[in-house]
Amino acid sequence: MDKSKLGLTIGIGCLALIIIAGVVAIPLVFFPQLIQRGQAQATPAAVTERVAQDDGGTPVPTLTVPADPTATGPVTGAMGGTQLETAIGPLSTFYEEITPGVVSIRVYVERQGMTDRGAGSGFVLNDEGYIVTNNHVVAEAERVTVIFHNRFEARAEVVGLDAYSDLAVIQVDELPVGVSPLPLADSDAVEAGHWAIAIGNPFGLGGSMTLGIVSATGRSIPSNVAQFQIPQAIQTDAAVNPGNSGGPLLNLEGEVIGVNAQIASGGTPANAGVGLAIPSNVVRRVIPGLIDEGAFQWPWLGVSGGSVNLPIADANDLETQQGAYIDQVIDNSPADEAGLQGSTGSTQIEGLEIPTGGDVVIEANGMMVNDFDTLLSIISDQRPGDEMPLTIIRDGEEMSVTVTLEARPSNAN
């Protein structure tokens, strides 16, 4: 569980630049700004239990992201409330059917002889008692309690953690009567303008539901590991606040399209109309490894850089603003072994120091690379040991390179 003041709010971030899907990133002046990790505030008191027994605990922040002037903002859906209810039935019925699969999570963290208590959210994955939540909700927990919709409480065991995707699995011994798992949707089918519903535990208020739309897809958002990014995140204007962390973002069929993880709030650690969710297809990929082995191995390329923009294109005599620019290649990484090249110099453009000489990846694994986020997404879909062909531009010439991806080393930053 992460704790402090924000600009990406936790629970529903971290650093901005480059990589979760296996690429190490170092912040560059011409790439995204730094994002601070948000944290819950502890309630001072020199007692063993710092939080009164009648509250839900300090809401675990939904990570907060600083304002991005290029980001797609929330838009208004075309279907009104009455039409929406006609399409899916009363929203109250939807709530009654879905809420039994959503849980509140209370965590206890021992620090300096005292116990901090925090609150997050999660959802039931299957009948074996496995529950999905965020890594930052339970990573530091000494004890975890799950509160179901009927107020039944059960102790839970942390089964697996993955800081790189900010996902975690916990398990209770037995599900209470009436609790049903929530199915996972295909997040690749999610589009801007689709309806989205968030159910969770904002500010410790269990069983809260909010309605909005998907306002953008394909975002890369900070992970719990500073230099790495989570690809393909879903952006929504459904209200998501501290305590919603780990809870489901759903479509109108009651399927989970994402796990609420962060909010972009422009510095205020609460909802400002931009919530960010880890896509269900990342959940589908990572969770089995967490259940079977307690961890997940992400593929690693070993570069840092950013998207080709106008200054990069001008400084490197590129014909288009397409591709992923490689600024640095990590020593002894798969990229290094394959002979990829980072920046060899720099030049001044409009007062900015712009790197020059780095390779530009324009195609990876047979797919066009429009920007650095695309490269991250393609890498994240691979496995350690996979060979991945790349088409690059170096010194104005197009070249083909094949890299053999490795598992991300434990000391990768």
VEXDREN-2710 file (C-alpha; in Angstrom, 1 decimal):
% VEXDREN-2710
k/r/px/py/pz
1/MET/0.0/0.0/0.0
2/ASP/1.5/3.4/-1.0
3/LYS/1.1/6.5/1.0
4/SER/1.7/10.6/0.5
5/LYS/0.7/13.7/-1.5
6/LEU/-0.1/13.5/-5.1
7/GLY/-0.3/14.7/-8.6
8/LEU/-1.3/11.0/-10.1
9/THR/-3.5/9.7/-7.2
10/ILE/-3.0/6.2/-6.0
11/GLY/-5.7/3.9/-5.3
12/ILE/-7.1/5.2/-7.9
13/GLY/1.1/6.5/-9.9
14/CYS/4.2/7.3/-10.1
15/LEU/6.6/8.4/-12.7
16/ALA/5.8/9.3/-16.3
17/LEU/8.2/8.1/-18.7
18/ILE/8.6/5.0/-20.6
19/ILE/7.9/1.5/-19.8
20/ILE/6.1/-1.2/-18.2
21/ALA/6.0/-3.8/-20.9
22/GLY/9.6/-4.5/-20.7
23/VAL/11.5/-1.3/-21.6
24/VAL/13.5/0.6/-19.1
25/ALA/12.9/4.3/-19.3
26/ILE/14.9/7.3/-18.2
27/PRO/13.0/10.7/-18.1
28/LEU/14.0/13.0/-20.9
29/VAL/13.4/16.7/-21.2
30/PHE/11.3/16.4/-24.3
31/PHE/9.1/13.5/-23.0
32/PRO/6.3/13.4/-20.4
33/GLN/6.7/15.1/-17.1
34/LEU/7.3/13.5/-13.7
35/ILE/4.3/12.0/-11.9
36/GLN/4.4/11.8/-8.2
37/ARG/3.2/8.7/-6.3
38/GLY/0.2/9.4/-4.1
39/GLN/-0.2/8.1/-0.6
40/ALA/-2.9/7.8/2.1
41/GLN/-2.5/10.0/5.1
42/ALA/-2.1/8.2/8.4
43/THR/-4.3/9.3/11.3
44/PRO/-1.9/10.2/14.2
45/ALA/-2.4/8.4/17.5
46/ALA/0.1/6.6/19.8
47/VAL/-2.1/3.5/20.0
48/THR/-2.0/0.0/18.4
49/GLU/-5.0/0.7/16.3
50/ARG/-4.9/4.1/14.8
51/VAL/-8.3/4.1/13.1
52/ALA/-11.6/3.9/14.9
53/GLN/-13.3/0.6/14.6
54/ASP/-16.5/2.1/13.1
55/ASP/-14.9/3.5/9.9
56/GLY/-13.5/1.7/6.8
57/GLY/-10.0/2.8/7.3
58/THR/-8.0/5.4/5.4
59/PRO/-8.9/5.1/1.7
60/VAL/-6.0/3.8/-0.3
61/PRO/-5.4/6.5/-2.8
62/THR/-6.2/5.8/-6.4
63/LEU/-2.8/7.0/-7.9
64/THR/-3.0/10.6/-9.1
65/VAL/-1.6/11.7/-12.5
66/PRO/-0.7/15.3/-13.3
67/ALA/-2.7/17.1/-15.9
68/ASP/-1.7/16.3/-19.4
69/PRO/-2.6/19.0/-22.0
70/THR/-2.6/16.4/-24.8
71/ALA/-4.9/14.0/-23.0
72/THR/-8.4/13.3/-24.2
73/GLY/-10.9/14.7/-21.7
74/PRO/-14.2/13.4/-20.7
75/VAL/-17.1/13.8/-23.1
76/THR/-20.8/13.6/-22.7
77/GLY/-22.5/10.3/-23.7
78/ALA/-25.3/10.6/-26.3
79/MET/-27.7/8.4/-24.5
80/GLY/-29.7/10.0/-21.6
81/GLY/-30.5/8.3/-18.3
82/THR/-33.9/7.1/-19.3
83/GLN/-32.6/5.7/-22.6
84/LEU/-29.8/4.0/-20.8
85/GLU/-32.2/2.3/-18.3
86/THR/-34.3/1.2/-21.3
87/ALA/-31.2/-0.4/-22.8
88/ILE/-30.1/-2.3/-19.7
89/GLY/-33.0/-2.2/-17.3
90/PRO/-33.1/-0.1/-14.1
91/LEU/-29.6/0.8/-12.9
92/SER/-30.8/-0.3/-9.4
93/THR/-31.2/-3.9/-10.9
94/PHE/-27.7/-3.7/-12.4
95/TYR/-26.3/-2.6/-9.0
96/GLU/-28.1/-5.4/-7.2
97/GLU/-26.8/-8.1/-9.6
98/ILE/-23.2/-6.8/-9.7
99/THR/-22.5/-5.7/-6.2
100/PRO/-22.3/-9.2/-4.7
101/GLY/-19.1/-9.7/-6.8
102/VAL/-17.5/-6.5/-5.5
103/VAL/-15.7/-6.3/-2.2
104/SER/-14.2/-3.7/0.1
105/ILE/-10.7/-4.5/1.3
106/ARG/-9.2/-3.4/4.7
107/VAL/-5.5/-3.6/5.1
108/TYR/-3.3/-3.4/8.3
109/VAL/0.3/-2.2/8.0
110/GLU/2.6/-2.3/11.0
111/ARG/4.9/0.7/11.4
112/GLN/7.1/1.6/14.3
113/GLY/5.0/-0.4/16.8
114/MET/1.7/1.0/15.5
115/THR/-0.9/-0.2/13.0
116/ASP/-2.0/1.9/10.1
117/ARG/-5.3/0.9/8.5
118/GLY/-6.2/1.5/4.8
119/ALA/-9.2/0.7/2.6
120/GLY/-9.4/-0.3/-1.0
121/SER/-11.6/-2.3/-3.3
122/GLY/-11.6/-5.6/-5.3
123/PHE/-13.7/-8.1/-7.2
124/VAL/-14.3/-11.8/-7.0
125/LEU/-12.6/-13.6/-9.8
126/ASN/-13.9/-17.2/-9.3
127/ASP/-15.6/-19.6/-7.0
128/GLU/-12.3/-20.6/-5.4
129/GLY/-12.3/-17.4/-3.4
130/TYR/-9.7/-15.5/-5.5
131/ILE/-10.1/-11.8/-5.5
132/VAL/-8.4/-9.2/-7.8
133/THR/-7.2/-5.9/-6.5
134/ASN/-4.3/-3.4/-6.9
135/ASN/-0.8/-4.3/-5.9
136/HIS/-0.5/-0.9/-4.1
137/VAL/-3.5/-1.7/-2.0
138/VAL/-2.1/-4.9/-0.4
139/ALA/1.7/-5.0/-1.1
140/GLU/2.7/-3.8/2.4
141/ALA/-0.2/-5.4/4.4
142/GLU/0.5/-7.5/7.4
143/ARG/-3.2/-8.5/7.5
144/VAL/-6.0/-8.2/5.0
145/THR/-9.8/-8.4/5.6
146/VAL/-12.4/-8.6/2.9
147/ILE/-15.8/-7.1/3.5
148/PHE/-18.6/-8.5/1.2
149/HIS/-21.7/-6.7/0.1
150/ASN/-23.7/-8.3/3.0
151/ARG/-21.2/-7.0/5.5
152/PHE/-19.8/-10.5/6.0
153/GLU/-16.0/-10.2/6.8
154/ALA/-13.3/-12.7/6.0
155/ARG/-9.6/-12.8/6.5
156/ALA/-7.7/-13.1/3.2
157/GLU/-4.2/-14.3/2.2
158/VAL/-2.1/-12.4/-0.3
159/VAL/-1.5/-15.0/-3.1
160/GLY/0.5/-13.0/-5.7
161/LEU/1.8/-9.5/-6.4
162/ASP/2.9/-7.7/-9.5
163/ALA/4.2/-4.1/-9.1
164/TYR/4.8/-3.7/-12.8
165/SER/1.1/-4.0/-13.6
166/ASP/-0.2/-2.9/-10.2
167/LEU/-2.2/-6.1/-9.9
168/ALA/-2.6/-8.5/-7.0
169/VAL/-4.5/-11.6/-6.1
170/ILE/-5.8/-12.3/-2.6
171/GLN/-7.9/-15.3/-1.5
172/VAL/-10.5/-16.0/1.2
173/ASP/-11.2/-19.6/2.4
174/GLU/-14.9/-19.5/1.5
175/LEU/-17.3/-17.2/-0.3
176/PRO/-20.5/-16.3/1.5
177/VAL/-23.8/-17.3/0.0
178/GLY/-25.0/-15.1/-2.8
179/VAL/-21.6/-13.9/-3.9
180/SER/-20.9/-14.5/-7.6
181/PRO/-17.7/-13.9/-9.6
182/LEU/-17.5/-11.1/-12.2
183/PRO/-16.6/-12.1/-15.8
184/LEU/-13.7/-10.4/-17.6
185/ALA/-14.5/-8.6/-20.9
186/ASP/-12.2/-8.3/-23.9
187/SER/-10.7/-4.9/-23.3
188/ASP/-9.4/-4.7/-26.9
189/ALA/-13.1/-4.2/-27.9
190/VAL/-13.5/-1.2/-25.6
191/GLU/-13.8/2.1/-27.4
192/ALA/-14.1/5.8/-26.4
193/GLY/-17.8/6.6/-26.0
194/HIS/-18.8/3.2/-24.4
195/TRP/-20.6/3.4/-21.1
196/ALA/-18.6/2.6/-18.0
197/ILE/-19.7/1.8/-14.4
198/ALA/-17.4/1.8/-11.4
199/ILE/-18.3/0.1/-8.2
200/GLY/-16.1/0.2/-5.1
201/ASN/-15.2/1.7/-1.8
202/PRO/-14.4/5.4/-2.3
203/PHE/-13.4/7.1/0.9
204/GLY/-14.2/3.9/2.7
205/LEU/-17.9/4.0/1.6
206/GLY/-18.5/0.5/0.5
207/GLY/-20.8/-0.5/-2.4
208/SER/-20.7/2.9/-4.2
209/MET/-21.6/3.0/-7.9
210/THR/-20.8/5.7/-10.4
211/LEU/-21.6/6.0/-14.1
212/GLY/-19.8/7.6/-17.0
213/ILE/-18.2/6.7/-20.3
214/VAL/-14.9/5.5/-21.6
215/SER/-13.2/8.8/-22.6
216/ALA/-10.1/7.3/-24.1
217/THR/-8.2/4.0/-24.5
218/GLY/-4.6/3.0/-25.1
219/ARG/-3.1/5.2/-22.3
220/SER/0.3/4.2/-20.8
221/ILE/0.2/5.0/-17.1
222/PRO/2.9/4.8/-14.4
223/SER/3.3/1.5/-12.6
224/ASN/4.5/1.0/-9.0
225/VAL/8.0/0.7/-10.4
226/ALA/9.2/4.2/-11.3
227/GLN/10.8/3.5/-14.7
228/PHE/8.1/1.3/-16.1
229/GLN/4.6/1.9/-17.6
230/ILE/1.4/0.0/-17.7
231/PRO/0.2/-0.1/-21.3
232/GLN/-3.3/0.0/-22.8
233/ALA/-5.0/1.6/-19.8
234/ILE/-8.7/2.7/-20.1
235/GLN/-9.6/6.3/-19.3
236/THR/-13.1/7.1/-17.9
237/ASP/-15.1/10.0/-16.5
238/ALA/-17.0/7.7/-14.2
239/ALA/-16.1/9.2/-10.7
240/VAL/-13.2/7.3/-9.2
241/ASN/-11.7/8.4/-5.9
242/PRO/-9.3/7.2/-3.2
243/GLY/-10.6/3.8/-2.0
244/ASN/-11.8/2.8/-5.5
245/SER/-8.4/1.3/-6.0
246/GLY/-8.6/-2.3/-7.1
247/GLY/-12.4/-2.2/-7.8
248/PRO/-13.9/-3.1/-11.2
249/LEU/-14.8/-0.8/-14.1
250/LEU/-17.6/-2.5/-15.9
251/ASN/-19.5/-2.4/-19.2
252/LEU/-23.3/-2.5/-19.5
253/GLU/-23.2/-6.3/-19.7
254/GLY/-21.7/-6.5/-16.2
255/GLU/-18.3/-7.6/-17.4
256/VAL/-15.1/-6.2/-16.0
257/ILE/-13.3/-4.0/-18.6
258/GLY/-10.6/-2.8/-16.2
259/VAL/-9.3/-2.5/-12.6
260/ASN/-9.6/1.1/-11.3
261/ALA/-6.1/2.1/-10.4
262/GLN/-5.4/5.9/-10.8
263/ILE/-6.9/9.3/-11.2
264/ALA/-5.6/12.2/-13.2
265/SER/-6.6/15.1/-10.9
266/GLY/-4.2/18.0/-11.7
267/GLY/-2.8/17.9/-8.2
268/THR/-6.0/17.3/-6.2
269/PRO/-6.2/13.8/-4.7
270/ALA/-9.8/13.2/-5.7
271/ASN/-11.9/12.7/-8.8
272/ALA/-11.5/15.4/-11.6
273/GLY/-13.2/13.5/-14.4
274/VAL/-10.3/11.3/-15.5
275/GLY/-10.0/7.9/-14.0
276/LEU/-7.6/5.3/-15.3
277/ALA/-8.1/1.5/-15.2
278/ILE/-5.8/-1.4/-15.9
279/PRO/-7.4/-3.2/-18.9
280/SER/-9.0/-6.6/-18.4
281/ASN/-6.8/-8.2/-21.0
282/VAL/-3.7/-7.4/-18.8
283/VAL/-5.6/-8.9/-15.9
284/ARG/-6.4/-12.0/-17.9
285/ARG/-2.7/-12.3/-18.7
286/VAL/-1.1/-11.6/-15.4
287/ILE/-3.5/-13.1/-12.8
288/PRO/-2.9/-16.8/-13.7
289/GLY/0.8/-16.4/-13.0
290/LEU/0.1/-14.7/-9.7
291/ILE/-2.2/-17.6/-8.7
292/ASP/0.2/-20.3/-9.8
293/GLU/3.5/-18.9/-8.9
294/GLY/2.9/-15.7/-7.0
295/ALA/4.6/-13.6/-9.6
296/PHE/4.5/-12.7/-13.4
297/GLN/7.5/-12.5/-15.7
298/TRP/7.3/-9.5/-18.0
299/PRO/9.4/-9.4/-21.3
300/TRP/12.2/-6.9/-21.4
301/LEU/13.8/-5.0/-24.3
302/GLY/16.0/-2.6/-22.4
303/VAL/15.7/0.9/-23.9
304/SER/14.5/4.3/-22.9
305/GLY/13.1/7.0/-25.2
306/GLY/9.8/8.5/-26.4
307/SER/7.5/9.2/-29.3
308/VAL/8.8/10.9/-32.4
309/ASN/7.5/14.5/-32.3
310/LEU/8.2/17.6/-34.3
311/PRO/11.5/18.5/-32.6
312/ILE/12.8/14.9/-32.8
313/ALA/11.8/14.7/-36.4
314/ASP/13.5/18.0/-37.2
315/ALA/16.7/17.2/-35.3
316/ASN/17.0/13.8/-36.9
317/ASP/15.9/14.6/-40.4
318/LEU/13.0/12.3/-40.2
319/GLU/10.3/12.5/-42.9
320/THR/7.4/11.8/-40.6
321/GLN/6.5/12.0/-36.9
322/GLN/5.9/8.3/-36.6
323/GLY/7.7/5.8/-34.5
324/ALA/9.4/5.2/-31.2
325/TYR/12.7/7.1/-30.7
326/ILE/15.4/5.2/-28.8
327/ASP/17.5/7.6/-26.6
328/GLN/19.4/5.0/-24.5
329/VAL/20.1/1.3/-24.8
330/ILE/20.8/-0.5/-21.5
331/ASP/24.1/-2.4/-21.4
332/ASN/23.8/-6.1/-21.8
333/SER/20.1/-5.9/-22.5
334/PRO/18.3/-7.7/-25.4
335/ALA/18.4/-4.4/-27.3
336/ASP/22.1/-4.1/-26.7
337/GLU/22.7/-7.7/-27.8
338/ALA/20.7/-7.0/-31.0
339/GLY/22.7/-3.9/-31.8
340/LEU/20.1/-1.2/-31.3
341/GLN/21.5/2.3/-31.0
342/GLY/20.6/5.1/-28.7
343/SER/21.4/8.8/-29.1
344/THR/24.9/9.7/-30.2
345/GLY/24.6/13.5/-29.8
346/SER/22.1/16.4/-29.4
347/THR/21.2/19.7/-30.9
348/GLN/19.4/22.8/-29.7
349/ILE/15.9/23.5/-31.2
350/GLU/13.9/26.4/-29.8
351/GLY/16.0/26.4/-26.7
352/LEU/15.5/22.7/-26.0
353/GLU/18.3/20.1/-26.0
354/ILE/17.0/17.4/-28.5
355/PRO/18.8/14.1/-28.8
356/THR/20.1/12.9/-32.2
357/GLY/21.4/9.7/-33.7
358/GLY/19.1/7.2/-32.0
359/ASP/17.3/4.5/-33.8
360/VAL/13.6/5.0/-34.6
361/VAL/11.4/1.9/-34.4
362/ILE/8.7/2.1/-37.0
363/GLU/7.5/-1.6/-37.0
364/ALA/7.6/-4.3/-34.4
365/ASN/6.5/-7.9/-34.7
366/GLY/4.9/-7.1/-38.1
367/MET/2.8/-4.2/-36.6
368/MET/3.2/-0.5/-37.3
369/VAL/4.7/1.5/-34.4
370/ASN/3.1/4.9/-34.3
371/ASP/4.6/6.0/-31.1
372/PHE/6.4/4.8/-28.0
373/ASP/3.2/3.6/-26.3
374/THR/2.5/1.4/-29.3
375/LEU/6.0/-0.2/-28.9
376/LEU/5.3/-0.8/-25.2
377/SER/2.0/-2.5/-26.0
378/ILE/3.5/-4.8/-28.6
379/ILE/6.3/-5.8/-26.2
380/SER/3.9/-6.4/-23.4
381/ASP/2.1/-9.0/-25.5
382/GLN/5.2/-11.1/-25.9
383/ARG/6.9/-13.6/-23.6
384/PRO/10.5/-13.8/-22.4
385/GLY/12.4/-15.8/-25.0
386/ASP/10.3/-14.6/-27.9
387/GLU/12.1/-13.3/-31.0
388/MET/10.7/-10.0/-32.1
389/PRO/11.6/-8.5/-35.5
390/LEU/11.9/-4.7/-35.7
391/THR/12.1/-2.3/-38.6
392/ILE/14.1/0.7/-37.6
393/ILE/15.4/3.9/-39.2
394/ARG/19.1/4.7/-38.6
395/ASP/20.8/7.6/-40.2
396/GLY/18.0/7.9/-42.7
397/GLU/18.2/4.3/-43.8
398/GLU/15.6/1.6/-43.1
399/MET/17.0/-1.6/-41.4
400/SER/15.7/-4.9/-40.0
401/VAL/16.8/-6.1/-36.6
402/THR/15.6/-9.1/-34.6
403/VAL/15.7/-9.0/-30.8
404/THR/15.3/-11.9/-28.4
405/LEU/13.3/-10.6/-25.4
406/GLU/14.4/-11.6/-21.9
407/ALA/12.6/-11.7/-18.5
408/ARG/12.9/-8.4/-16.8
409/PRO/15.8/-8.6/-14.4
410/SER/15.1/-8.0/-10.7
411/ASN/17.5/-5.1/-10.6
412/ALA/15.9/-3.3/-13.7
413/ASN/15.1/0.3/-12.9
END
